[in-house]
């Protein structure tokens, strides 16, 4: 018989995290780091006391129906839980946790990097010299757009949205935001941020739009084809949240037609699949694409792992885990 609860980890985590998990629990690791198949996930939930999935694992109602009675905790290695049917898990008596807060600064850094990359054509420029295309400086070549003095509209003013606002303010951007709930007056004053109750009206007046809200049923295609039409022709849009928040097909069409100036995308609606048209637009310098690396820092991944460990240990010790997720939070 097992003396320790079995913790099944679906992807390879930083070595220091895996070592500590193996010290504390009976841990089954994924040493190959290949995403688990549906059959492998089914086998995992059938045997695990605790499942530690990541964003690449779909833990839906059908999978949970195959779980054994011993499964009591899903400790997600990630800030969001859109990959997990939280309501279905709770119906089965399974607690769900995540790792909020630790990715805030890293994701905000990448958001600001994408804003600069798109506005100043950084990726295009980085390819010129290695490609042997540079013939010398010219006053009218590779002209980007100044960001100082421009208006930034932040969709989602949570931890990450506020961190983006702090950085953008330092670059001289005017801060505007739309959020499910208006933030406190103190935060608005600190960030010199203007609240827009109407997302449509905000989008129509911004030079740059940054998507920083979580993906929930309520935010699926929040930036729909209709809403995207409100953007100015000289506007750029950046998304480091979740690809499903934007109607990707509609965005591609607008970029192809030159109806907006550009986009910086770190996430995609059906990732890892990226539309061929988007790839062509990237090669043409009309969009900057990154492979979902907004939170990819060594420090961030270790912090995420430590959060997972704290949640698992607290739960197994009979305490309420600090990062428990409830349907009302989504």
DOLO-386459 format. One record per atom (N, C-alpha, C, O): residue in three letters; x, y, z. Coordinates in steps of 0.1 Angstrom, whole numbers, plus 2048, in hexadecimal, padded with zeros to 3 digits. Example, Ala and Ser with C-alpha at 12.3 -4.5 7.8 and 13.67 -1.06 7.14 Angstrom:
2
ALA8847C784E ALA87B7D384E ALA8847DF84E ALA88E7DF855 SER8807EA847 SER8897F5847 SER88180084F SER88680B850 
This chain:
330
UNK8087F4800 UNK800800800 UNK80980C800 UNK81480D806 UNK8038177F9 UNK80B8247F9 UNK80A82B807 UNK80082B80D UNK81683080B UNK816837818 UNK813846815 UNK80F84D81E UNK81684A809 UNK814858806 UNK80A8597FB UNK8098507F2 UNK8028647FA UNK7F98667EF UNK8018677E2 UNK80C86C7E2 UNK7FB8627D7 UNK8018627CA UNK7FE86F7C3 UNK7F28737C1 UNK8088777BF UNK8078837B8 UNK80C8817AA UNK81887D7A8 UNK8038827A0 UNK807880792 UNK80988E78B UNK80089678B UNK815890786 UNK81889D77F UNK81889B770 UNK81F89276B UNK8118A3769 UNK80F8A075B UNK81A8A5751 UNK81B8A0746 UNK8228AE756 UNK82D8B474D UNK8398B5756 UNK8398B4762 UNK8458B674F UNK8518B8757 UNK8528C675D UNK84F8D0756 UNK8558C676A UNK8568D3771 UNK8658D5774 UNK86D8CC773 UNK8688E1779 UNK8768E477C UNK87C8DA786 UNK8748D578F UNK8888D6785 UNK88E8CC78D UNK88C8CE79C UNK8898C47A3 UNK88E8DA7A0 UNK88D8DD7AF UNK87F8DA7B4 UNK87D8D67BF UNK8758DD7AB UNK8678DA7AF UNK8648CB7AF UNK85E8C67B9 UNK8698C47A5 UNK8678B67A5 UNK86E8AF7B1 UNK8688A57B7 UNK87A8B37B4 UNK8818AD7BF UNK8798AF7CC UNK8788A57D4 UNK8748BB7CF UNK86D8BD7DB UNK85F8B67DB UNK85C8B17E6 UNK8598B47D0 UNK84C8AD7CF UNK84F89E7D3 UNK8478977DA UNK85A8997CD UNK85D88B7D0 UNK8618887DF UNK85F87D7E4 UNK8678927E5 UNK86A8927F3 UNK85D8917FC UNK85C88A806 UNK8538997F8 UNK84789A800 UNK83C8907FD UNK83588C806 UNK83B88C7F0 UNK8308837EC UNK8358777E4 UNK8418777DF UNK82D86D7E2 UNK8308637D8 UNK82C86A7CB UNK82086C7C8 UNK83686D7C3 UNK8348757B7 UNK83786D7AA UNK8428677A9 UNK82E86E7A0 UNK831868793 UNK833873789 UNK82A87B787 UNK83F874784 UNK84387F77B UNK84187B76D UNK841870769 UNK841886764 UNK841884756 UNK84F889751 UNK85189474E UNK85887F750 UNK86688374D UNK86888673E UNK87288D73B UNK85F882736 UNK860885727 UNK85B893724 UNK85F89971A UNK85389972C UNK84D8A672A UNK8438A671E UNK83F8B171A UNK84089B719 UNK83689B70E UNK82889C714 UNK82589671E UNK81F8A470E UNK8118A5713 UNK80B897714 UNK80D88F70B UNK80489571F UNK7FD888720 UNK7F2887716 UNK7EB890713 UNK7F087B711 UNK7E4878709 UNK7D8877712 UNK7D987771E UNK7CC87670B UNK7BF874712 UNK7C086871B UNK7BB867726 UNK7C585D715 UNK7C685071C UNK7CF851728 UNK7CC84B733 UNK7DA858727 UNK7E485A732 UNK7DE86273D UNK7E085F749 UNK7D686D739 UNK7D0875743 UNK7C586D74B UNK7C486E757 UNK7BE864743 UNK7B485C749 UNK7BA853753 UNK7B585075E UNK7C684D750 UNK7CD844759 UNK7D284C765 UNK7D2846770 UNK7D6858763 UNK7DB86076E UNK7D0863778 UNK7D2862784 UNK7C4867774 UNK7B986B77D UNK7B385E783 UNK7AD85F78E UNK7B585377D UNK7B0847783 UNK7B984278E UNK7B483A797 UNK7C584678F UNK7CE84179A UNK7D384C7A3 UNK7D78497AE UNK7D385979F UNK7D98637A8 UNK7D08677B3 UNK7C48687B2 UNK7D686B7BE UNK7CF8727C9 UNK7CF8817C6 UNK7C58887C9 UNK7DA8857C0 UNK7DB8937BC UNK7E08947AD UNK7EA88D7AA UNK7DA89C7A5 UNK7DE89E797 UNK7E48AC796 UNK7DE8B579B UNK7F08AD790 UNK7F68BA78E UNK7F78BC77F UNK8018B8778 UNK7EC8C2779 UNK7EC8C476A UNK7F28D2767 UNK7F58DA76F UNK7F38D475A UNK7F78E1755 UNK7ED8E674A UNK7E38DF747 UNK7F08F1744 UNK7E68F773A UNK7E48EE72E UNK7DA8EF727 UNK7EE8E572C UNK7ED8DC720 UNK7E38D0722 UNK7E18C8719 UNK7DE8CF72F UNK7D68C3732 UNK7C78C8734 UNK7C48D173B UNK7BF8C172C UNK7B08C472D UNK7AA8BB737 UNK7A88AF735 UNK7A68C0743 UNK7A08B974D UNK7918BC74D UNK78C8C4755 UNK78A8B5744 UNK77C8B8742 UNK7738AE74A UNK7788A5750 UNK7668B0748 UNK75C8A8750 UNK75E89974C UNK75D890754 UNK76089773F UNK76188973A UNK76D882740 UNK76D876744 UNK778889741 UNK784883748 UNK782881756 UNK78687675C UNK77C88B75D UNK77988976B UNK77087E76E UNK771878779 UNK76787A765 UNK75E86F767 UNK766862768 UNK76185876D UNK773862763 UNK77B856764 UNK784856770 UNK78C84C772 UNK783860778 UNK78C861784 UNK78885778F UNK77D853790 UNK792852796 UNK7908497A1 UNK78B8517AD UNK78C85D7AE UNK78584A7B7 UNK7808517C3 UNK78B8577CB UNK7888607D3 UNK7988537C9 UNK7A38587D1 UNK7A78667CC UNK7AE86D7D4 UNK7A386A7C0 UNK7A78777BB UNK7A08827C3 UNK7948837C3 UNK7A788A7CA UNK7A18957D3 UNK7A68A37D0 UNK7A18AC7D5 UNK7B18A47C8 UNK7B78B17C6 UNK7BD8B27B8 UNK7C48A97B3 UNK7B98BD7B1 UNK7C08C07A4 UNK7C78CD7A7 UNK7C18D87A8 UNK7D48CD7A8 UNK7DD8D87AB UNK7E38DD79E UNK7EE8D979A UNK7DC8E6797 UNK7E08EB78A UNK7ED8F378B UNK7EF8FB793 UNK7F78EF782 UNK8038F7780 UNK801902776 UNK80490076A UNK7FB90C77B UNK7F7917772 UNK7EE921779 UNK7E791E783 UNK7EE92D774 UNK7E693877A UNK7D7936777 UNK7CF93877F UNK7D493376A UNK7C6931766 UNK7C2923769 UNK7CA91A76B UNK7B5920768 UNK7AF913769 UNK7A591075E UNK79C90875F UNK7A7917753 UNK79E915747 UNK7A0907741 UNK797903739 UNK7AA900745 UNK7AC8F3740 UNK7A58E8748 UNK7A68DC746 UNK79E8ED753 UNK7988E475D UNK7898E775E UNK7868F375F UNK7818DD75E UNK7738DF761 UNK7718DF770 UNK76F8D5776 UNK7738EB776 UNK7738ED784 UNK7668E878A UNK7668E1795 UNK75A8EC784 UNK74D8E878A UNK74C8D978A UNK7478D3794 UNK7508D277F UNK74F8C377F UNK7588BD78A UNK7548B3790 UNK7648C378C UNK76D8BD796 UNK7678BF7A4 UNK7678B57AC UNK7618CA7A7 UNK75B8CC7B4 UNK74F8C37B6 UNK74D8BF7C1 UNK7488C17AC UNK73C8B87AD UNK7418AA7B1 UNK73A8A27B8 UNK74D8A67AD UNK7538997B1 UNK75A8997BE UNK76088F7C2 UNK75A8A57C5 UNK7618A67D1 UNK7708A87D0 UNK7788A67D9 UNK7748AD7C4 UNK7828AF7C1 UNK7858BE7C2 UNK77E8C77BC UNK78F8C27CA UNK7938D07CC UNK79C8D47C1 UNK7A48CC7BC UNK79B8E07BC UNK7A48E57B2 UNK7AC8F17B7 UNK7A68FA7BD UNK7B98F27B4 UNK7C18FD7B8 UNK7C99027AB UNK7CA8FB7A2 UNK7CE90E7AC UNK7D79137A2 UNK7E391B7A8 UNK7E59197B4 UNK7EA9227A0 UNK7F69297A5 UNK7F59387A1 UNK7FD93D799 UNK7EC9407A7 UNK7EB94E7A4 UNK7F69567A9 UNK7FC9537B3 UNK7F89627A3 UNK80196C7A8 UNK80F96B7A4 UNK8169757A2 UNK81495E7A3 UNK82395D7A1 UNK827960792 UNK833962790 UNK81E961789 UNK82196477B UNK81E972777 UNK82097676B UNK81A97A780 UNK81598877D UNK820990776 UNK81E99576B UNK82C99177D UNK83699A778 UNK83C99576A UNK83F99C761 UNK83E987769 UNK84398275D UNK83A984751 UNK83F988747 UNK82D982753 UNK824984748 UNK823992745 UNK821996739 UNK82399B74F UNK8229AA74C UNK82F9AE744 UNK82E9B673B UNK83A9A8747 UNK8479AB740 UNK8459A8731 UNK8489AF728 UNK84099C72F UNK83E997721 UNK83499F71A UNK8359A270E UNK8299A4721 UNK81F9AC71A UNK8269B9715 UNK8249BE70A UNK82E9BF71E UNK8359CC71A UNK83F9C970F UNK8409D1706 UNK8459BE70F UNK84F9BA705 UNK8489B96F7 UNK84D9BE6ED UNK83C9B36F7 UNK8349B26EB UNK82F9BF6E6 UNK82F9C26DA UNK82B9C86EF UNK8279D56EB UNK8329DC6E4 UNK8309E26D9 UNK83E9DC6EA UNK84A9E26E4 UNK84E9DB6D7 UNK8519E26CD UNK84D9CE6D6 UNK8519C76CB UNK8489CA6BF UNK84D9CC6B4 UNK83B9CA6C1 UNK8329CD6B6 UNK8339DC6B1 UNK8349DF6A6 UNK8339E56BB UNK8349F36B8 UNK8419F76B1 UNK8419FF6A7 UNK84C9F16B5 UNK8599F56B0 UNK85F9EB6A6 UNK86A9ED6A2 UNK8579E16A2 UNK85B9D7698 UNK8689D069C UNK8719CE693 UNK8699CC6A8 UNK8759C76AE UNK8799B96A7 UNK8849B76A3 UNK86F9B16A6 UNK8729A36A0 UNK8769A5691 UNK87F99E68D UNK86F9AD68A UNK8739AF67C UNK8829B467B UNK88A9AF673 UNK8859BE684 UNK8939C3684 UNK89D9B9687 UNK8A89B9682 UNK8999B0691 UNK8A39A6695 UNK8A799C68B UNK8B199668B UNK89E99B680 UNK8A1991675 UNK8A999766A UNK8AE990661 UNK8AA9A566A UNK8B09AB65E UNK8BF9A865D UNK8C49A4652 UNK8C69AA668 UNK8D59A8667 UNK8D8999665 UNK8E099665C UNK8D399066C UNK8D698266A UNK8D297D65B UNK8D8974656 UNK8C8984656 UNK8C4981648 UNK8CC98863E UNK8CA986632 UNK8D6990642 UNK8DE997638 UNK8D89A1630 UNK8DC9A5625 UNK8CD9A7635 UNK8C59B162E UNK8C89BF631 UNK8C39C862A UNK8D09C263B UNK8D39CF63F UNK8DD9D6636 UNK8E89D1635 UNK8D99E1631 UNK8E39E9628 UNK8E79F662E UNK8EE9FE628 UNK8E29F863B UNK8E5A05641 UNK8D9A0D645 UNK8CEA0A641 UNK8DCA1764E UNK8D1A1F654 UNK8CAA27649 UNK8D0A2C640 UNK8BCA2864B UNK8B4A31642 UNK8AAA3864A UNK8A4A32653 UNK8A7A45647 UNK89EA4C64F UNK88FA4864E UNK887A4C656 UNK88CA40644 UNK87EA3C642 UNK87CA2D643 UNK871A2863F UNK886A25647 UNK885A17647 UNK882A11655 UNK887A1665F UNK87AA07655 UNK8769FF662 UNK870A0966C UNK874A08678 UNK868A12668 UNK862A1B671 UNK857A14679 UNK84DA0E674 UNK858A15686 UNK84DA1068F UNK845A1B694 UNK843A2568E UNK83FA196A0 UNK836A236A6 UNK83BA266B4 UNK83EA1D6BC UNK83BA336B8 UNK83EA376C6 UNK833A326CF UNK827A336CB UNK836A2D6DB UNK82CA2A6E4 UNK829A346EF UNK81EA356F4 UNK833A3D6F2 UNK831A476FB UNK826A516F7 UNK825A556EB UNK81DA53700 UNK811A5C6FD UNK805A556F7 UNK7FBA5B6F5 UNK807A486F4 UNK7FCA406EE UNK7F2A3B6F9 UNK7F6A3B705 UNK7E6A376F5 UNK7DDA326FF UNK7DDA236FF UNK7DBA1C6F4 UNK7DEA1D70B UNK7DEA0F70C UNK7D1A0A713 UNK7CEA0F71E UNK7CAA0270D UNK7BE9FC713 UNK7C09EE718 UNK7C39E5710 UNK7BF9EC725 UNK7C19DF72B UNK7B49D872D UNK7AB9DD734 UNK7B39CC728 UNK7A79C472A UNK7A99BA735 UNK7B09B0733 UNK7A49BD741 UNK7A79B574C UNK7B19BC756 UNK7BD9BB753 UNK7AC9C2760 UNK7B59CA769 UNK7B79C2776 UNK7B59C8781 UNK7BB9B5775 UNK7BF9AE781 UNK7CD9B0784 UNK7D39BA781 UNK7D49A678A UNK7E29A778E UNK7EA9AA782 UNK7F39B3782 UNK7E99A2777 UNK7F19A476B UNK7EE9B1764 UNK7F79B9760 UNK7E19B5763 UNK7DD9C175C UNK7E39CD764 UNK7E89D675D UNK7E39CD771 UNK7E99D8779 UNK7F89D8777 UNK7FE9E3777 UNK7FE9CD776 UNK80D9CC774 UNK8119D2767 UNK81B9D9765 UNK8089CF75D UNK80B9D474F UNK8099E3750 UNK8119EB74A UNK7FF9E8757 UNK7FC9F6758 UNK8089FE75E UNK80CA0975A UNK80E9F8769 UNK81A9FE76F UNK825A00765 UNK82CA0A765 UNK8289F675D UNK8339F6754 UNK82FA00749 UNK838A08745 UNK823A00744 UNK81FA08739 UNK81FA1773D UNK823A20735 UNK81BA1A749 UNK81CA2774E UNK82AA2D74E UNK82CA3974B UNK834A24751 UNK842A29751 UNK846A2C743 UNK850A34741 UNK840A26739 UNK844A2972B UNK83CA34725 UNK83DA37719 UNK834A3B72E UNK82DA47729 UNK820A44722 UNK81AA4D71C UNK81BA38724 UNK80EA3571E UNK802A3A727 UNK804A3A734 UNK7F7A3E721 UNK7EBA41729 UNK7E3A3472B UNK7E0A2D722 UNK7E0A32738 UNK7DAA2573C UNK7CBA2673D UNK7C5A2F743 UNK7C5A1D735 UNK7B6A1B735 UNK7B3A0C738 UNK7BCA04735 UNK7A8A0973D UNK7A59FB740 UNK7969F8740 UNK78EA01743 UNK7939EB73D UNK7859E673F UNK7879DA747 UNK78F9D1745 UNK77E9D8751 UNK77F9CD75A UNK7709C975E UNK7679D175E UNK76F9BD763 UNK7629B9767 UNK75D9C1773 UNK7519C4774 UNK7669C577C UNK7639CE787 UNK76E9D9786 UNK7799D7784 UNK7699E5789 UNK7729F178A UNK77C9EF796 UNK7779EB7A0 UNK7899F2794 UNK7929F179F UNK7919FC7A8 UNK789A067A5 UNK7989FC7B3 UNK796A067BD UNK79BA147B8 UNK7A4A157AF UNK796A1E7BE UNK79BA2C7BB UNK7AAA2D7BD UNK7B1A347B6 UNK7AFA277C8 UNK7BDA287CB UNK7C5A227BF UNK7D0A287BC UNK7C1A177BA UNK7C9A117AF UNK7C8A197A3 UNK7D2A1B79B UNK7BCA1E7A0 UNK7BAA27794 UNK7C3A33795 UNK7C9A3778B UNK7C4A397A1 UNK7CCA457A3 UNK7DBA427A1 UNK7E2A4979B UNK7DFA377A7 UNK7EDA327A6 UNK7F1A30798 UNK7FCA34794 UNK7E9A2A790 UNK7ECA27782 UNK7E8A32778 UNK7EAA3176C UNK7E1A3C77E UNK7DBA46775 UNK7D3A4076A UNK7D4A4375E UNK7CAA3676E UNK7C3A2E765 UNK7B4A33763 UNK7AEA3776D UNK7AFA32757 UNK7A2A36754 UNK799A2A752 UNK79DA2174A UNK78EA29759 UNK785A1D758 UNK77BA1F74D UNK775A2A74C UNK779A15745 UNK76FA1573B UNK765A0A73E UNK7689FE73E UNK758A0D740 UNK74EA03743 UNK74B9FC736 UNK7489F0736 UNK74CA0372A UNK7499FD71E UNK7569F8717 UNK75EA01714 UNK7579EB715 UNK7639E670E UNK7639EB6FF UNK76E9EF6FA UNK7589EC6F9 UNK7579F06EB UNK75C9FE6EA UNK764A016E1 UNK758A076F3 UNK75CA156F2 UNK76BA166F4 UNK772A1F6EE UNK770A0F6FE UNK77FA0F700 UNK787A0B6F4 UNK791A116F0 UNK7839FF6EE UNK78A9FA6E3 UNK78BA046D8 UNK795A056D1 UNK780A0C6D6 UNK780A156CA UNK789A216CC UNK78BA296C3 UNK78FA236D8 UNK797A2F6DB UNK7A5A2C6DF UNK7ADA356E2 UNK7A9A1F6DE UNK7B6A1C6E2 UNK7C0A1A6D7 UNK7BCA176CC UNK7CDA1D6DA UNK7D8A1B6D0 UNK7DDA0D6D2 UNK7E1A066C8 UNK7DDA086DE UNK7E39FB6E1 UNK7D89F46EB UNK7D39FA6F4 UNK7D69E76E8 UNK7CD9DF6F1 UNK7D49D36F6 UNK7DB9CC6EE UNK7D49D1703 UNK7DB9C6709 UNK7D09BD710 UNK7C89C2718 UNK7D09B070D UNK7C79A7712 UNK7CD9A071E UNK7D799971D UNK7C79A272A UNK7CD99D736 UNK7C2997740 UNK7C599574C UNK7B799373A UNK7AD98D743 UNK7AE97D742 UNK7B3978738 UNK7A897674C UNK7A896874B UNK79E962741 UNK79596973D UNK7A195673C UNK797950733 UNK78D94873B UNK79093F742 UNK78094C73A UNK775946740 UNK76A945736 UNK76B94B72B UNK75F93E739 UNK75493E72F UNK74F94C72C UNK74B94F721 UNK750955735 UNK74C963733 UNK75596B72A UNK751975724 UNK762967729 UNK76C96E721 UNK76F968714 UNK77896C70D UNK76995C711 UNK76C956705 UNK76795F6F9 UNK75C9646F9 UNK7719626F0 UNK76E96B6E5 UNK7699796EA UNK76097F6E4 UNK76E97D6F6 UNK76A98A6FB UNK76D9956F0 UNK76599E6EE UNK7799936EA UNK77C99C6DE UNK7779956D2 UNK77F98E6CB UNK76B9966CF UNK76498F6C4 UNK7679976B7 UNK76D9A16B7 UNK7629916AC UNK76499869F UNK75D9A66A0 UNK7639AF69A UNK7529A76A6 UNK74B9B46A7 UNK7539BE6AF UNK7559C96AB UNK7589B96BA UNK7609C26C3 UNK76D9C66BC UNK7719D26BD UNK7749BD6B6 UNK7819C06AF UNK77F9CB6A5 UNK7889D36A2 UNK7739CC69F UNK7719D6695 UNK7719E469B UNK7739EE693 UNK7709E56A8 UNK7719F36AE UNK77F9F86AE UNK781A046B0 UNK7899EF6AD UNK7979F46AD UNK79B9FD6A2 UNK7969FC697 UNK7A3A076A5 UNK7A8A1069B UNK7B1A09691 UNK7B8A00695 UNK7B2A0F685 UNK7BCA0967B UNK7CAA09680 UNK7D2A0167C UNK7CEA13688 UNK7DCA1468D UNK7DEA0D69B UNK7E8A0E6A1 UNK7D4A0569F UNK7D59FF6AC UNK7DD9F26AB UNK7DD9EB6A1 UNK7E39EE6B6 UNK7E99E16B8 UNK7E39DA6C4 UNK7DE9E06CD UNK7E29CD6C3 UNK7DC9C56CE UNK7E79BA6D2 UNK7ED9B46CA UNK7E89B86E0 UNK7F19AF6E5 UNK7E99A56EF UNK7E19AA6F6 UNK7EC9996EE UNK7E598F6F6 UNK7EF9856FD UNK7F697E6F6 UNK7F198670A UNK7F997D712 UNK7F097571C UNK7F596F725 UNK7E3975719 UNK7DA96F723 UNK7D696171E UNK7DD957721 UNK7CC95F716 UNK7C8953710 UNK7C3956702 UNK7BC9606FF UNK7C694D6F8 UNK7C294F6EA UNK7B394F6E8 UNK7AE9566DF UNK7AC9486F0 UNK79D9476EF UNK7969546F1 UNK78A9556ED UNK79C95E6F7 UNK79696A6FA UNK7939736EE UNK78A97B6ED UNK79C9716E4 UNK79A9786D7 UNK79596E6CC UNK7999636CB UNK78C9736C4 UNK78896C6B8 UNK79396C6AE UNK7959766A7 UNK79B9626AE UNK7A89616A7 UNK7A6963698 UNK7AD96A691 UNK79B95C693 UNK79995D684 UNK79596B680 UNK79A970676 UNK78E972688 UNK78A980685 UNK796989686 UNK79899267E UNK79F986690 UNK7AB98E691 UNK7B498C685 UNK7BA996680 UNK7B5980680 UNK7BE97D675 UNK7B8985668 UNK7C098B661 UNK7AC985667 UNK7A698C65B UNK7A899B65C UNK7AC9A1652 UNK7A89A1668 UNK7AA9AF669 UNK7B99B2666 UNK7BC9BC660 UNK7C29AA66B UNK7D09AC668 UNK7D39AA659 UNK7DB9B2654 UNK7CD9A1653 UNK7CF99F644 UNK7CA9AB63C UNK7D09AF632 UNK7BF9B1641 UNK7B99BC63A UNK7BF9CA63E UNK7BC9D4638 UNK7C89C9647 UNK7CE9D664C UNK7C59DE654 UNK7C79EB655 UNK7BB9D865A UNK7B19E0662 UNK7B69E3670 UNK7B09EC676 UNK7C19DD675 UNK7C89E1680 UNK7D79E067D UNK7DB9D9674 UNK7DF9E7685 UNK7ED9E9681 UNK7F69DC685 UNK8009DA67E UNK7F29D568F UNK7FA9C9692 UNK7F59C269F UNK7EC9C76A5 UNK7FC9B76A2 UNK7F89AF6AE UNK8049A86B3 UNK80D9A56AC UNK8049A66C0 UNK80F99E6C7 UNK8089936CF UNK8009966D8 UNK80A9876CB UNK80297C6D1 UNK80C9716D7 UNK81596C6D1 UNK80996F6E4 UNK8119646EB UNK8099586ED UNK80E94D6F1 UNK7FC9596EA UNK7F294E6EC UNK7E994D6E0 UNK7E79576D9 UNK7E39416DE UNK7DB93F6D2 UNK7CF9376D5 UNK7CF92F6DF UNK7C59386CD UNK7B89326D0 UNK7B89236D1 UNK7B191D6D9 UNK7C091D6C8 UNK7C190E6C8 UNK7CF9096C9 UNK7D39006C2 UNK7D79106D2 UNK7E590C6D3 UNK7E78FE6D7 UNK7DF8F96DF UNK7F28F76D2 UNK7FD8FD6CB UNK7FB9006BD UNK8049056B6 UNK7EF8FD6B7 UNK7ED9006A9 UNK7EC9106A7 UNK7E49166AF UNK7F391569E UNK7F292369A UNK7EE92468C UNK7F491D683 UNK7E492C689 UNK7DF92D67B UNK7EA930671 UNK7F2939674 UNK7EA92A666 UNK7F492C65B UNK7F493B657 UNK7FE941654 UNK7E8941657 UNK7E794F653 UNK7EE95865D UNK7F4962659 UNK7ED95566A UNK7F595C674 UNK80495B672 UNK80B965673 UNK80894F66F UNK81794D66C UNK81B955660 UNK82695C661 UNK813956656 UNK81795E64A UNK81796D64E UNK820974649 UNK80E971656 UNK80D97F65A UNK81A982663 UNK81F98D662 UNK81E97966B UNK82B97B672 UNK83797C669 UNK83F98566C UNK83797465F UNK843975656 UNK84298264E UNK84D98764A UNK83698764C UNK835994645 UNK8379A064F UNK8369AC64A UNK83999D65C UNK83C9A8665 UNK82F9AF66A UNK8309BA670 UNK8249A9669 UNK8179AF66D UNK8139AB67B UNK8099B0681 UNK8199A0680 UNK81699B68D UNK822995693 UNK82A98F68C UNK8239956A1 UNK82E98F6A8 UNK8289836B0 UNK81F9856B8 UNK82D9776AE UNK82896B6B4 UNK8339656BD UNK83E9646BA UNK82E9626C9 UNK83795B6D3 UNK83094E6D7 UNK82494D6D7 UNK8389446DB UNK8339366DE UNK82F9356ED UNK83492D6F4 UNK82593D6F1 UNK81F93C6FF UNK82B93C709 UNK82C932711 UNK833946709 UNK83E947712 UNK83D95371C UNK847957722 UNK83195971D UNK830965726 UNK834963734 UNK83996C73A UNK832957739 UNK836954747 UNK84294C749 UNK845947753 UNK84994A73E UNK85494073D UNK861946743 UNK86A94A73B UNK862947750 UNK86F94B756 UNK87293F760 UNK869939765 UNK87F93E763 UNK88393376D UNK87D93677A UNK87892D781 UNK87D94377E UNK87894678B UNK86994378C UNK86493E796 UNK862947781 UNK853945781 UNK84F937782 UNK846933789 UNK85692E77A UNK85292077A UNK85591A788 UNK84D91178D UNK86091E78E UNK86391879C UNK85891D7A6 UNK8549157AE UNK85592A7A5 UNK84B92F7AE UNK83D9287AC UNK8369267B6 UNK83A92579F UNK82E91D79D UNK82E9107A4 UNK82490B7AA UNK8399097A2 UNK83B8FC7A8 UNK83A8FC7B7 UNK8348F47BD UNK83F9077BD UNK83F9087CC UNK83090A7D0 UNK82C9067DB UNK8299127C8 UNK81A9147CB UNK8139077CB UNK80B9047D3 UNK8168FF7C1 UNK8108F27BF UNK8138E97CC UNK8098E37D1 UNK81F8E97D0 UNK8238E17DB UNK81C8E57E8 UNK8178DD7F0 UNK81B8F37EA UNK8148F87F6 UNK8058F47F6 UNK8008F0800 UNK7FF8F57EA UNK7F18F17E9 UNK7EF8E27EC UNK7E68DE7F3 UNK7F78DA7E6 UNK7F68CB7E8 UNK7F98C87F6 UNK7F18C07FC UNK8038CD7FC UNK8078CA80A UNK7FC8CE814 UNK7F88C781D UNK7F78DA812 UNK7EC8DF81A UNK7E08D6819 UNK7DA8D3824 UNK7DC8D280D UNK7D08CA80B UNK7D28BC812 UNK7C98B8819 UNK7DE8B6810 UNK7E08A9815 UNK7E28A9825 UNK7E089F82B UNK7E58B582A UNK7E68B6839 UNK7D98BA83F UNK7D88BC84B UNK7CE8BA837 UNK7C18BD83C UNK7BD8CB83D UNK7B38CF843 UNK7C58D4836 UNK7C28E2837 UNK7BC8E7829 UNK7BE8E081F UNK7B68F2829 UNK7B18F881D UNK7BD8FE815 UNK7C490681A UNK7BF8F9809 UNK7CA8FE801 UNK7C890D7FE UNK7BD9127FB UNK7D39157FE UNK7D29247FD UNK7CD9287F0 UNK7C79337EF UNK7CE9207E5 UNK7CB9257D8 UNK7BF91D7D2 UNK7BF9197C6 UNK7B59197DB UNK7AA9127D6 UNK7A191A7CC UNK79F9267CF UNK79D9147C2 UNK79591A7B8 UNK7869167B9 UNK78390A7BA UNK77D91F7B9 UNK76F91C7B9 UNK7689217AC UNK76D92B7A6 UNK75D91B7A8 UNK75692079C UNK75292F79D UNK752936792 UNK74F9347A9 UNK74B9427AA UNK75794C7A7 UNK7559577A4 UNK7639467A7 UNK76F94F7A4 UNK772950795 UNK77A958791 UNK76B94878D UNK76E94777F UNK766952777 UNK76795376B 
